[in-house]
Amino acid sequence: MKPAPRLDAAAVIGRLKLLPRRHRIAHLRALLRRSPACWLAREQLAALLRGQMITQAANENRAT
C-alpha cells in the first residue's frame, strides 16, 4: 500500500473549501480516520471539523 502524502493543513483546508459543507464534513472525517495521531495538522483538521459540525447544527435549527 502506498503511504499517504504529507500535506499541511492549510493546503487541505484550501482544497476542501471548494466542496459543499456535507462533503467537507465527510472528507474531514475520512482524513482524520486515516491520519496518524502524531500528525500535527490533525489537530487543525479536527478543529475545522468541529467548526463545520457546529455551523451545520446551527443552520438546521434555524430552518425549523
MODELLER restraints for C-alpha pairs under 7 A, 6 or more apart:
rsr = mdl.restraints
at = mdl.atoms
rsr.add(forms.Gaussian(group=physical.xy_distance, feature=features.Distance(at['CA:8:A'], at['CA:41:A']), mean=6.18, stdev=0.5))
rsr.add(forms.Gaussian(group=physical.xy_distance, feature=features.Distance(at['CA:9:A'], at['CA:41:A']), mean=5.12, stdev=0.5))
rsr.add(forms.Gaussian(group=physical.xy_distance, feature=features.Distance(at['CA:9:A'], at['CA:44:A']), mean=6.48, stdev=0.5))
rsr.add(forms.Gaussian(group=physical.xy_distance, feature=features.Distance(at['CA:9:A'], at['CA:45:A']), mean=6.55, stdev=0.5))
rsr.add(forms.Gaussian(group=physical.xy_distance, feature=features.Distance(at['CA:16:A'], at['CA:24:A']), mean=5.81, stdev=0.5))
rsr.add(forms.Gaussian(group=physical.xy_distance, feature=features.Distance(at['CA:25:A'], at['CA:49:A']), mean=6.24, stdev=0.5))
rsr.add(forms.Gaussian(group=physical.xy_distance, feature=features.Distance(at['CA:25:A'], at['CA:52:A']), mean=6.72, stdev=0.5))
rsr.add(forms.Gaussian(group=physical.xy_distance, feature=features.Distance(at['CA:28:A'], at['CA:45:A']), mean=6.76, stdev=0.5))
rsr.add(forms.Gaussian(group=physical.xy_distance, feature=features.Distance(at['CA:28:A'], at['CA:49:A']), mean=6.22, stdev=0.5))
rsr.add(forms.Gaussian(group=physical.xy_distance, feature=features.Distance(at['CA:32:A'], at['CA:42:A']), mean=6.54, stdev=0.5))
rsr.add(forms.Gaussian(group=physical.xy_distance, feature=features.Distance(at['CA:35:A'], at['CA:42:A']), mean=6.88, stdev=0.5))
